[in-house]
Amino acid sequence: MYKLTLVLLRILVASLFAGVALSYFNITPEQIFSDIGVNSQSIKDVLRRLLVWAMPHIALGAVVILPIWLIIYLFKPSRD
């Protein structure tokens, strides 16, 4: 858990420095997206399609995983 937190913190700090540097040169996210041919609507469409695809799969997996987890949790010996 500590390693994951450290990696996330490093990514956060690196993103902050990159954002400050880009801001110094007056580069906005909109400019970057338009340069690569992506707009906010296309990003929303991709995210919406991803969500529509993922939700049924997550629900189907939860139907199997949650009862198994509950059974294991109920029969696990206590730590006391």
The first five atom37 places (N, CA, C, CB, O) and aatype in JSON, in Angstrom:
{
  "aatype": [12, 18, 11, 10, 16, 10, 19, 10, 10, 1, 9, 10, 19, 0, 15, 10, 13, 0, 7, 19, 0, 10, 15, 18, 13, 2, 9, 16, 14, 6, 5, 9, 13, 15, 3, 9, 7, 19, 2, 15, 5, 15, 9, 11, 3, 19, 10, 1, 1, 10, 10, 19, 17, 0, 12, 14, 8, 9, 0, 10, 7, 0, 19, 19, 9, 10, 14, 9, 17, 10, 9, 9, 18, 10, 13, 11, 14, 15, 1, 3],
  "atom_mask": [
    [1, 1, 1, 1, 1],
    [1, 1, 1, 1, 1],
    [1, 1, 1, 1, 1],
    [1, 1, 1, 1, 1],
    [1, 1, 1, 1, 1],
    [1, 1, 1, 1, 1],
    [1, 1, 1, 1, 1],
    [1, 1, 1, 1, 1],
    [1, 1, 1, 1, 1],
    [1, 1, 1, 1, 1],
    [1, 1, 1, 1, 1],
    [1, 1, 1, 1, 1],
    [1, 1, 1, 1, 1],
    [1, 1, 1, 1, 1],
    [1, 1, 1, 1, 1],
    [1, 1, 1, 1, 1],
    [1, 1, 1, 1, 1],
    [1, 1, 1, 1, 1],
    [1, 1, 1, 0, 1],
    [1, 1, 1, 1, 1],
    [1, 1, 1, 1, 1],
    [1, 1, 1, 1, 1],
    [1, 1, 1, 1, 1],
    [1, 1, 1, 1, 1],
    [1, 1, 1, 1, 1],
    [1, 1, 1, 1, 1],
    [1, 1, 1, 1, 1],
    [1, 1, 1, 1, 1],
    [1, 1, 1, 1, 1],
    [1, 1, 1, 1, 1],
    [1, 1, 1, 1, 1],
    [1, 1, 1, 1, 1],
    [1, 1, 1, 1, 1],
    [1, 1, 1, 1, 1],
    [1, 1, 1, 1, 1],
    [1, 1, 1, 1, 1],
    [1, 1, 1, 0, 1],
    [1, 1, 1, 1, 1],
    [1, 1, 1, 1, 1],
    [1, 1, 1, 1, 1],
    [1, 1, 1, 1, 1],
    [1, 1, 1, 1, 1],
    [1, 1, 1, 1, 1],
    [1, 1, 1, 1, 1],
    [1, 1, 1, 1, 1],
    [1, 1, 1, 1, 1],
    [1, 1, 1, 1, 1],
    [1, 1, 1, 1, 1],
    [1, 1, 1, 1, 1],
    [1, 1, 1, 1, 1],
    [1, 1, 1, 1, 1],
    [1, 1, 1, 1, 1],
    [1, 1, 1, 1, 1],
    [1, 1, 1, 1, 1],
    [1, 1, 1, 1, 1],
    [1, 1, 1, 1, 1],
    [1, 1, 1, 1, 1],
    [1, 1, 1, 1, 1],
    [1, 1, 1, 1, 1],
    [1, 1, 1, 1, 1],
    [1, 1, 1, 0, 1],
    [1, 1, 1, 1, 1],
    [1, 1, 1, 1, 1],
    [1, 1, 1, 1, 1],
    [1, 1, 1, 1, 1],
    [1, 1, 1, 1, 1],
    [1, 1, 1, 1, 1],
    [1, 1, 1, 1, 1],
    [1, 1, 1, 1, 1],
    [1, 1, 1, 1, 1],
    [1, 1, 1, 1, 1],
    [1, 1, 1, 1, 1],
    [1, 1, 1, 1, 1],
    [1, 1, 1, 1, 1],
    [1, 1, 1, 1, 1],
    [1, 1, 1, 1, 1],
    [1, 1, 1, 1, 1],
    [1, 1, 1, 1, 1],
    [1, 1, 1, 1, 1],
    [1, 1, 1, 1, 1]
  ],
  "atom_positions": [
    [[0.83, -1.19, 0.0], [0.0, 0.0, 0.0], [0.88, 1.26, 0.0], [-0.94, -0.01, 1.21], [0.54, 2.26, -0.63]],
    [[2.0, 1.19, 0.73], [2.89, 2.34, 0.81], [3.49, 2.67, -0.55], [4.0, 2.07, 1.82], [3.61, 3.84, -0.92]],
    [[3.88, 1.63, -1.32], [4.48, 1.85, -2.64], [3.47, 2.5, -3.58], [4.98, 0.53, -3.23], [3.83, 3.4, -4.35]],
    [[2.22, 2.05, -3.54], [1.19, 2.63, -4.4], [0.97, 4.1, -4.06], [-0.13, 1.85, -4.26], [0.85, 4.93, -4.96]],
    [[0.92, 4.42, -2.79], [0.75, 5.81, -2.36], [1.93, 6.67, -2.82], [0.6, 5.89, -0.83], [1.74, 7.8, -3.26]],
    [[3.12, 6.13, -2.71], [4.31, 6.85, -3.14], [4.3, 7.1, -4.65], [5.57, 6.08, -2.75], [4.64, 8.19, -5.1]],
    [[3.91, 6.11, -5.42], [3.82, 6.27, -6.88], [2.78, 7.32, -7.23], [3.48, 4.93, -7.56], [3.02, 8.18, -8.08]],
    [[1.61, 7.26, -6.6], [0.56, 8.24, -6.87], [1.01, 9.66, -6.5], [-0.71, 7.88, -6.11], [0.69, 10.62, -7.2]],
    [[1.74, 9.78, -5.4], [2.25, 11.08, -4.99], [3.26, 11.62, -6.0], [2.9, 10.99, -3.6], [3.23, 12.8, -6.33]],
    [[4.14, 10.75, -6.5], [5.11, 11.17, -7.51], [4.42, 11.61, -8.8], [6.09, 10.03, -7.81], [4.82, 12.61, -9.41]],
    [[3.4, 10.88, -9.21], [2.65, 11.26, -10.41], [1.97, 12.61, -10.19], [1.61, 10.19, -10.77], [1.94, 13.44, -11.1]],
    [[1.42, 12.82, -9.02], [0.77, 14.08, -8.7], [1.75, 15.25, -8.76], [0.12, 14.01, -7.31], [1.44, 16.3, -9.33]],
    [[2.93, 15.08, -8.18], [3.93, 16.14, -8.17], [4.45, 16.4, -9.58], [5.1, 15.77, -7.22], [4.62, 17.55, -9.98]],
    [[4.71, 15.34, -10.36], [5.18, 15.5, -11.73], [4.12, 16.2, -12.58], [5.54, 14.14, -12.35], [4.46, 17.04, -13.41]],
    [[2.86, 15.87, -12.37], [1.78, 16.52, -13.1], [1.69, 18.0, -12.74], [0.44, 15.83, -12.82], [1.44, 18.84, -13.6]],
    [[1.89, 18.31, -11.47], [1.88, 19.71, -11.04], [2.98, 20.49, -11.72], [2.03, 19.8, -9.51], [2.74, 21.59, -12.22]],
    [[4.2, 19.94, -11.74], [5.31, 20.64, -12.4], [5.07, 20.8, -13.9], [6.62, 19.89, -12.16], [5.36, 21.85, -14.46]],
    [[4.55, 19.77, -14.53], [4.26, 19.85, -15.97], [3.18, 20.9, -16.23], [3.81, 18.48, -16.52], [3.28, 21.67, -17.19]],
    [[2.16, 20.94, -15.39], [1.1, 21.93, -15.54], [1.61, 23.35, -15.36], [0.0, 0.0, 0.0], [1.2, 24.25, -16.09]],
    [[2.48, 23.56, -14.39], [3.06, 24.88, -14.18], [3.9, 25.3, -15.38], [3.91, 24.9, -12.89], [3.84, 26.45, -15.82]],
    [[4.7, 24.36, -15.9], [5.54, 24.68, -17.06], [4.69, 25.01, -18.29], [6.49, 23.5, -17.38], [4.98, 25.97, -19.0]],
    [[3.66, 24.22, -18.53], [2.79, 24.49, -19.68], [2.04, 25.81, -19.5], [1.78, 23.33, -19.86], [1.85, 26.55, -20.46]],
    [[1.62, 26.08, -18.28], [0.93, 27.34, -18.01], [1.85, 28.53, -18.24], [0.4, 27.35, -16.58], [1.4, 29.58, -18.71]],
    [[3.11, 28.38, -17.92], [4.08, 29.45, -18.14], [4.16, 29.83, -19.62], [5.47, 29.03, -17.62], [4.32, 31.0, -19.96]],
    [[4.04, 28.83, -20.49], [4.09, 29.07, -21.92], [2.7, 29.32, -22.53], [4.75, 27.91, -22.61], [2.55, 29.29, -23.75]],
    [[1.71, 29.55, -21.68], [0.33, 29.82, -22.1], [-0.26, 28.72, -22.97], [0.26, 31.13, -22.84], [-0.95, 29.0, -23.95]],
    [[0.02, 27.48, -22.61], [-0.55, 26.34, -23.32], [-1.7, 25.81, -22.48], [0.54, 25.22, -23.57], [-1.54, 25.52, -21.3]],
    [[-2.86, 25.68, -23.11], [-4.06, 25.22, -22.42], [-4.4, 23.8, -22.87], [-5.25, 26.17, -22.68], [-3.96, 23.36, -23.94]],
    [[-5.17, 23.08, -22.07], [-5.6, 21.75, -22.49], [-6.39, 21.78, -23.8], [-6.45, 21.11, -21.4], [-6.27, 20.87, -24.62]],
    [[-7.2, 22.82, -23.99], [-7.97, 22.94, -25.23], [-7.06, 23.02, -26.45], [-8.87, 24.16, -25.17], [-7.37, 22.44, -27.49]],
    [[-5.95, 23.73, -26.32], [-5.0, 23.83, -27.44], [-4.38, 22.47, -27.74], [-3.91, 24.86, -27.13], [-4.24, 22.09, -28.9]],
    [[-4.01, 21.75, -26.72], [-3.39, 20.44, -26.91], [-4.39, 19.49, -27.57], [-2.9, 19.86, -25.56], [-4.04, 18.78, -28.51]],
    [[-5.62, 19.48, -27.08], [-6.63, 18.59, -27.66], [-6.94, 18.95, -29.1], [-7.9, 18.64, -26.83], [-7.1, 18.06, -29.94]],
    [[-7.01, 20.25, -29.4], [-7.3, 20.64, -30.79], [-6.14, 20.3, -31.71], [-7.61, 22.14, -30.86], [-6.36, 19.98, -32.88]],
    [[-4.9, 20.36, -31.21], [-3.74, 19.99, -32.02], [-3.74, 18.51, -32.4], [-2.46, 20.33, -31.27], [-3.28, 18.15, -33.48]],
    [[-4.25, 17.66, -31.52], [-4.28, 16.24, -31.84], [-5.63, 15.82, -32.43], [-3.98, 15.43, -30.6], [-5.85, 14.64, -32.7]],
    [[-6.52, 16.77, -32.62], [-7.79, 16.48, -33.29], [-8.86, 15.9, -32.39], [0.0, 0.0, 0.0], [-9.72, 15.16, -32.86]],
    [[-8.81, 16.23, -31.13], [-9.81, 15.73, -30.18], [-10.52, 16.92, -29.56], [-9.14, 14.83, -29.07], [-9.88, 17.92, -29.22]],
    [[-11.83, 16.82, -29.43], [-12.55, 17.88, -28.74], [-13.26, 17.29, -27.51], [-13.58, 18.56, -29.68], [-13.27, 16.08, -27.31]],
    [[-13.83, 18.14, -26.71], [-14.42, 17.68, -25.45], [-15.61, 16.76, -25.71], [-14.87, 18.88, -24.6], [-15.86, 15.84, -24.93]],
    [[-16.35, 17.0, -26.79], [-17.5, 16.15, -27.09], [-17.06, 14.73, -27.44], [-18.31, 16.74, -28.23], [-17.71, 13.76, -27.03]],
    [[-15.98, 14.58, -28.18], [-15.52, 13.24, -28.53], [-14.99, 12.5, -27.3], [-14.42, 13.31, -29.61], [-15.16, 11.28, -27.19]],
    [[-14.37, 13.21, -26.38], [-13.93, 12.59, -25.13], [-15.13, 12.12, -24.32], [-13.06, 13.57, -24.3], [-15.13, 11.02, -23.78]],
    [[-16.15, 12.96, -24.24], [-17.37, 12.57, -23.53], [-18.02, 11.36, -24.17], [-18.37, 13.74, -23.49], [-18.5, 10.47, -23.46]],
    [[-18.04, 11.31, -25.5], [-18.63, 10.16, -26.2], [-17.88, 8.88, -25.9], [-18.64, 10.41, -27.71], [-18.49, 7.84, -25.66]],
    [[-16.55, 8.94, -25.92], [-15.74, 7.76, -25.62], [-15.98, 7.3, -24.18], [-14.25, 8.04, -25.85], [-16.14, 6.11, -23.93]],
    [[-16.0, 8.22, -23.24], [-16.24, 7.87, -21.84], [-17.63, 7.28, -21.65], [-16.06, 9.09, -20.94], [-17.81, 6.34, -20.88]],
    [[-18.62, 7.84, -22.35], [-19.99, 7.34, -22.25], [-20.07, 5.91, -22.81], [-20.98, 8.28, -23.02], [-20.71, 5.04, -22.2]],
    [[-19.43, 5.67, -23.96], [-19.43, 4.32, -24.53], [-18.71, 3.33, -23.62], [-18.78, 4.33, -25.92], [-19.14, 2.18, -23.48]],
    [[-17.61, 3.77, -23.0], [-16.89, 2.92, -22.06], [-17.77, 2.56, -20.87], [-15.61, 3.61, -21.59], [-17.79, 1.41, -20.44]],
    [[-18.48, 3.53, -20.35], [-19.36, 3.3, -19.21], [-20.5, 2.35, -19.58], [-19.92, 4.61, -18.69], [-20.83, 1.45, -18.82]],
    [[-21.1, 2.56, -20.76], [-22.19, 1.7, -21.21], [-21.7, 0.27, -21.4], [-22.8, 2.23, -22.52], [-22.43, -0.68, -21.12]],
    [[-20.47, 0.1, -21.87], [-19.91, -1.24, -22.04], [-19.55, -1.86, -20.69], [-18.67, -1.19, -22.94], [-19.8, -3.05, -20.48]],
    [[-18.98, -1.09, -19.78], [-18.43, -1.64, -18.55], [-19.49, -1.98, -17.5], [-17.44, -0.68, -17.96], [-19.34, -2.97, -16.78]],
    [[-20.52, -1.2, -17.39], [-21.48, -1.39, -16.3], [-22.14, -2.76, -16.3], [-22.55, -0.33, -16.37], [-22.23, -3.37, -15.24]],
    [[-22.61, -3.29, -17.44], [-23.19, -4.65, -17.39], [-22.17, -5.71, -16.97], [-23.76, -5.02, -18.75], [-22.51, -6.66, -16.27]],
    [[-20.92, -5.54, -17.4], [-19.89, -6.51, -17.02], [-19.57, -6.43, -15.52], [-18.62, -6.27, -17.83], [-19.36, -7.45, -14.87]],
    [[-19.54, -5.23, -14.99], [-19.3, -5.05, -13.56], [-20.44, -5.65, -12.75], [-19.12, -3.56, -13.21], [-20.21, -6.33, -11.75]],
    [[-21.67, -5.41, -13.18], [-22.83, -5.95, -12.47], [-22.83, -7.48, -12.52], [-24.13, -5.4, -13.08], [-23.13, -8.13, -11.52]],
    [[-22.5, -8.05, -13.67], [-22.46, -9.5, -13.8], [-21.38, -10.1, -12.9], [-22.21, -9.91, -15.26], [-21.61, -11.12, -12.25]],
    [[-20.22, -9.47, -12.86], [-19.16, -9.95, -11.98], [-19.53, -9.83, -10.52], [0.0, 0.0, 0.0], [-19.19, -10.69, -9.71]],
    [[-20.23, -8.76, -10.16], [-20.63, -8.55, -8.77], [-21.62, -9.6, -8.31], [-21.22, -7.16, -8.59], [-21.65, -9.96, -7.13]],
    [[-22.44, -10.11, -9.23], [-23.4, -11.15, -8.87], [-22.67, -12.41, -8.4], [-24.32, -11.48, -10.06], [-23.18, -13.15, -7.57]],
    [[-21.49, -12.65, -8.93], [-20.71, -13.82, -8.54], [-19.78, -13.51, -7.37], [-19.89, -14.34, -9.73], [-19.7, -14.28, -6.41]],
    [[-19.07, -12.37, -7.44], [-18.03, -12.06, -6.47], [-18.59, -11.7, -5.1], [-17.17, -10.93, -6.98], [-18.06, -12.17, -4.09]],
    [[-19.63, -10.9, -5.02], [-20.14, -10.46, -3.71], [-20.63, -11.6, -2.83], [-21.26, -9.49, -3.92], [-20.31, -11.6, -1.64]],
    [[-21.39, -12.57, -3.33], [-21.77, -13.69, -2.45], [-20.57, -14.51, -1.97], [-22.75, -14.61, -3.17], [-20.53, -14.95, -0.82]],
    [[-19.58, -14.71, -2.86], [-18.39, -15.45, -2.46], [-17.65, -14.69, -1.36], [-17.46, -15.69, -3.66], [-17.22, -15.28, -0.37]],
    [[-17.5, -13.38, -1.55], [-16.82, -12.57, -0.53], [-17.59, -12.61, 0.79], [-16.67, -11.12, -1.02], [-16.98, -12.72, 1.85]],
    [[-18.9, -12.53, 0.73], [-19.72, -12.53, 1.95], [-19.56, -13.85, 2.69], [-21.2, -12.29, 1.6], [-19.44, -13.86, 3.92]],
    [[-19.56, -14.98, 1.98], [-19.4, -16.28, 2.62], [-18.02, -16.38, 3.27], [-19.59, -17.42, 1.6], [-17.91, -16.83, 4.41]],
    [[-16.99, -15.97, 2.56], [-15.64, -16.01, 3.12], [-15.54, -15.1, 4.33], [-14.59, -15.6, 2.06], [-14.91, -15.48, 5.33]],
    [[-16.14, -13.92, 4.28], [-16.09, -12.98, 5.39], [-16.81, -13.53, 6.61], [-16.71, -11.64, 4.98], [-16.33, -13.38, 7.74]],
    [[-17.95, -14.17, 6.4], [-18.71, -14.69, 7.53], [-18.03, -15.86, 8.23], [-20.07, -15.12, 7.07], [-18.14, -16.01, 9.45]],
    [[-17.3, -16.7, 7.46], [-16.68, -17.87, 8.06], [-15.22, -17.68, 8.41], [-16.8, -19.02, 7.13], [-14.57, -18.62, 8.87]],
    [[-14.69, -16.5, 8.2], [-13.3, -16.22, 8.55], [-13.18, -16.11, 10.08], [-12.8, -14.93, 7.85], [-14.0, -15.46, 10.72]],
    [[-12.16, -16.75, 10.65], [-12.02, -16.65, 12.12], [-11.73, -15.2, 12.54], [-10.87, -17.58, 12.61], [-11.11, -14.44, 11.81]],
    [[-12.2, -14.86, 13.71], [-11.99, -13.5, 14.21], [-10.55, -13.28, 14.58], [-12.89, -13.22, 15.42], [-9.82, -14.24, 14.85]],
    [[-10.12, -12.05, 14.61], [-8.73, -11.7, 14.93], [-8.52, -11.52, 16.43], [-8.32, -10.43, 14.19], [-7.38, -11.39, 16.88]],
    [[-9.58, -11.49, 17.18], [-9.46, -11.24, 18.63], [-8.83, -12.36, 19.37], [-10.78, -10.98, 19.21], [-8.68, -12.28, 20.58]]
  ]
}
